[in-house]
Amino acid sequence: MRQRIVINLDAAKAEGTRPVHKRRRWPRVLGILGGLVVVVLLIVAVAGFLWWRHYQSTPAYTLTLLIDAAQRNDAAEFQKRIDDDEIAKNMVASVSQKAAGRYGFALNSSVQGQIDATVPSLLPRLKHTIHDEVVKQIKEFAAKSEPKPFIFLVVAVPSLMTVTTEGDTAKATTKISDRTIELGLRRDADRWKVIDFKDDVVVQRVVDNVMKELPAIGTVDPNSPLLKKSPRGRPRRRR
């Protein structure tokens, strides 16, 4: 008996007419975009970290810490950023000069010698006076506006002060109440310290304390060369 092979053409036709679904591309595109975003974020994070590490090694960062400590009345943190001994030593010359200037015509070699001897001997006591005055002035600068968050100070301080750096030394200048204040800084490991403070108001206040230890300003020294009369010219001989 012969066997017949039956092929269902209708089924084959129906199977051949099924639509072929193409693979969608948008998940792949989104994946690529997501990867790019991650890469960009990583680059930004690394660049931000490197900038922050560099900024922490600049004088501006130390000044930011100083002002922030003044706002928060953090004496311990404030003290880390200044060198009282160096500030006092650097101010001695200005104090001596201003003290001598107050004598005017009454200044003589004897008084000048007493000034030169007295001012350095008062250095230990002057150090506390100078420290208090420096703290007072920096607090006054910090109080020019409402206390600001630290991150705001990081951005604002460079615009409030002019900072110039030369090697391991730096100078920062700013204005308080229409007068210019200058701070000298020196590198200290990976940070900076304030070692000089120039302000005529502070110097005058320190001079007020020094004058209490100096001779009272008396009359003009009669032996001053400024008071010596110039010799009269010889009378001409008559011909």
C-alpha positions as CSV (number, residue, x, y, z in Angstrom):
1,M,0.0,0.0,0.0
2,R,1.5,3.3,-1.0
3,Q,1.9,6.2,1.5
4,R,1.1,9.7,0.4
5,I,2.9,12.7,1.6
6,V,0.5,15.6,2.3
7,I,1.9,19.1,2.5
8,N,-0.4,21.7,4.0
9,L,0.2,24.7,1.7
10,D,-2.2,26.9,3.6
11,A,-0.3,26.5,6.8
12,A,3.0,27.2,5.1
13,K,1.6,30.3,3.4
14,A,0.2,31.5,6.7
15,E,3.5,31.0,8.4
16,G,5.4,32.8,5.7
17,T,3.2,35.9,6.0
18,R,4.0,36.5,9.7
19,P,5.5,40.0,10.2
20,V,9.2,40.1,11.1
21,H,9.7,42.4,14.2
22,K,12.8,44.7,13.9
23,R,14.9,45.2,17.1
24,R,14.3,48.6,18.7
25,R,17.2,51.0,19.0
26,W,16.1,53.4,21.7
27,P,17.2,51.2,24.7
28,R,20.7,51.1,23.2
29,V,20.7,54.8,22.6
30,L,19.6,55.5,26.2
31,G,22.4,53.2,27.4
32,I,25.0,55.1,25.5
33,L,23.7,58.4,26.8
34,G,23.6,57.2,30.3
35,G,27.2,56.0,30.0
36,L,28.3,59.4,28.7
37,V,26.5,61.2,31.6
38,V,28.3,58.9,34.1
39,V,31.7,59.7,32.4
40,V,31.0,63.4,32.5
41,L,30.0,63.3,36.1
42,L,33.2,61.4,37.0
43,I,35.3,64.0,35.1
44,V,33.6,66.8,36.9
45,A,34.0,65.1,40.3
46,V,37.7,64.5,39.7
47,A,38.3,68.1,38.4
48,G,36.4,69.5,41.4
49,F,38.4,67.4,43.9
50,L,41.7,68.4,42.3
51,W,40.6,72.1,42.3
52,W,39.6,71.8,46.0
53,R,42.9,70.3,47.0
54,H,44.7,73.1,45.2
55,Y,42.6,75.8,46.7
56,Q,43.3,74.4,50.2
57,S,47.0,75.1,49.6
58,T,46.4,78.8,48.7
59,P,46.5,81.9,51.0
60,A,42.9,82.6,50.1
61,Y,41.8,79.4,51.8
62,T,43.7,80.3,55.0
63,L,42.0,83.7,55.0
64,T,38.6,82.0,54.5
65,L,39.3,79.8,57.5
66,L,40.4,82.9,59.5
67,I,37.2,84.9,58.7
68,D,35.0,81.8,59.3
69,A,36.6,81.4,62.7
70,A,36.1,85.0,63.5
71,Q,32.4,84.7,62.6
72,R,32.0,81.7,64.8
73,N,34.1,83.1,67.7
74,D,36.3,80.0,67.4
75,A,39.5,81.2,69.2
76,A,41.4,77.9,68.8
77,E,40.9,77.8,65.1
78,F,41.7,81.5,64.7
79,Q,44.9,81.1,66.6
80,K,46.1,78.3,64.3
81,R,46.1,80.8,61.4
82,I,48.1,83.7,62.9
83,D,51.6,83.9,64.3
84,D,51.5,86.5,67.2
85,D,55.3,86.5,67.6
86,E,56.0,87.4,64.0
87,I,53.2,89.9,63.8
88,A,54.6,91.7,66.9
89,K,58.2,91.7,65.7
90,N,57.2,93.0,62.3
91,M,55.2,95.8,63.9
92,V,58.0,97.0,66.2
93,A,59.6,99.2,63.5
94,S,56.3,101.0,62.7
95,V,55.6,101.5,66.4
96,S,59.0,102.9,67.1
97,Q,58.7,105.3,64.2
98,K,55.2,106.5,65.2
99,A,56.3,106.9,68.8
100,A,59.3,109.0,67.8
101,G,57.1,111.1,65.5
102,R,54.9,112.1,68.5
103,Y,57.8,114.0,70.1
104,G,58.2,116.3,67.1
105,F,60.9,118.9,67.8
106,A,61.3,117.5,71.3
107,L,62.9,114.4,70.0
108,N,66.6,114.1,70.7
109,S,69.2,111.4,70.7
110,S,68.5,110.6,74.3
111,V,64.7,110.1,73.8
112,Q,65.4,108.2,70.6
113,G,67.7,105.8,72.5
114,Q,65.0,105.2,75.1
115,I,62.4,104.5,72.4
116,D,64.8,102.0,70.7
117,A,65.4,100.3,74.0
118,T,61.9,100.4,75.4
119,V,59.8,99.1,72.5
120,P,61.6,95.8,72.0
121,S,61.6,95.2,75.8
122,L,57.8,95.7,75.8
123,L,57.4,93.0,73.0
124,P,56.0,90.3,75.3
125,R,53.3,92.6,76.6
126,L,52.7,94.2,73.2
127,K,52.1,90.8,71.7
128,H,48.8,90.5,73.6
129,T,47.8,94.0,72.7
130,I,48.6,93.5,69.1
131,H,46.8,90.1,69.1
132,D,43.6,91.7,70.5
133,E,43.7,94.5,68.0
134,V,44.2,92.1,65.0
135,V,41.3,89.9,66.2
136,K,39.2,92.9,66.6
137,Q,39.9,94.2,63.1
138,I,39.3,90.9,61.4
139,K,36.1,90.4,63.3
140,E,35.0,93.9,62.2
141,F,35.8,92.8,58.6
142,A,33.8,89.6,59.1
143,A,30.9,91.6,60.6
144,K,30.5,93.8,57.5
145,S,27.6,91.5,56.6
146,E,25.5,88.8,58.1
147,P,27.4,85.6,58.9
148,K,27.7,83.5,55.8
149,P,28.1,79.7,55.4
150,F,31.6,78.5,54.8
151,I,30.9,77.6,51.2
152,F,29.8,81.1,50.5
153,L,33.0,82.5,52.0
154,V,35.1,80.2,49.8
155,V,33.6,82.0,46.8
156,A,33.4,85.5,48.3
157,V,36.8,86.0,50.0
158,P,38.8,86.1,46.8
159,S,36.6,88.9,45.6
160,L,36.7,90.8,48.9
161,M,40.5,90.7,49.2
162,T,43.3,91.2,46.7
163,V,45.8,88.4,47.2
164,T,49.2,88.3,45.5
165,T,51.6,85.3,46.0
166,E,55.3,85.3,45.5
167,G,57.0,82.0,46.3
168,D,56.4,81.1,50.0
169,T,55.1,84.6,50.9
170,A,51.8,86.3,50.1
171,K,50.1,89.7,50.7
172,A,46.4,90.3,51.0
173,T,44.9,93.8,51.0
174,T,41.3,94.9,51.8
175,K,39.4,97.9,53.0
176,I,37.6,98.4,56.3
177,S,35.9,101.7,57.0
178,D,37.6,103.5,54.2
179,R,41.1,102.5,55.2
180,T,43.4,99.9,53.7
181,I,44.6,96.9,55.7
182,E,47.4,94.7,54.6
183,L,48.1,91.1,55.8
184,G,51.4,89.3,55.2
185,L,51.3,85.6,55.0
186,R,54.0,82.8,54.9
187,R,53.6,79.2,53.8
188,D,53.4,76.8,56.8
189,A,53.5,73.2,55.6
190,D,50.4,72.8,53.4
191,R,48.7,75.9,54.8
192,W,49.6,79.6,55.3
193,K,49.9,81.8,58.4
194,V,49.4,85.5,58.9
195,I,52.8,86.9,60.0
196,D,52.3,90.6,59.4
197,F,49.4,93.0,59.9
198,K,49.7,96.6,58.7
199,D,47.0,99.1,59.7
200,D,47.6,102.6,60.9
201,V,44.7,102.5,63.4
202,V,46.1,99.4,65.1
203,V,49.6,100.9,65.1
204,Q,48.4,104.1,66.7
205,R,46.6,102.2,69.4
206,V,49.7,100.2,70.2
207,V,51.7,103.4,70.3
208,D,49.3,104.8,72.8
209,N,50.3,101.9,75.1
210,V,54.0,102.4,74.4
211,M,53.9,106.1,75.2
212,K,53.0,105.3,78.8
213,E,56.4,103.8,79.2
214,L,58.3,106.6,77.6
215,P,59.4,110.0,78.9
216,A,56.6,112.6,78.9
217,I,56.7,114.9,75.9
218,G,58.1,118.2,77.3
219,T,59.3,121.4,75.9
220,V,61.4,121.6,72.8
221,D,65.1,120.7,73.2
222,P,67.0,124.0,73.2
223,N,70.0,122.2,71.8
224,S,68.1,121.0,68.7
225,P,69.9,121.9,65.5
226,L,66.5,123.1,64.2
227,L,66.6,126.0,66.6
228,K,70.1,127.1,66.1
229,K,70.3,130.5,64.5
230,S,72.2,130.6,61.3
231,P,75.3,132.7,61.5
232,R,75.0,136.3,60.2
233,G,76.8,137.2,57.1
234,R,79.9,139.3,57.5
235,P,79.4,143.0,56.9
236,R,80.9,144.1,53.6
237,R,83.9,146.3,53.8
238,R,83.4,149.7,52.5
239,R,85.7,150.6,49.8
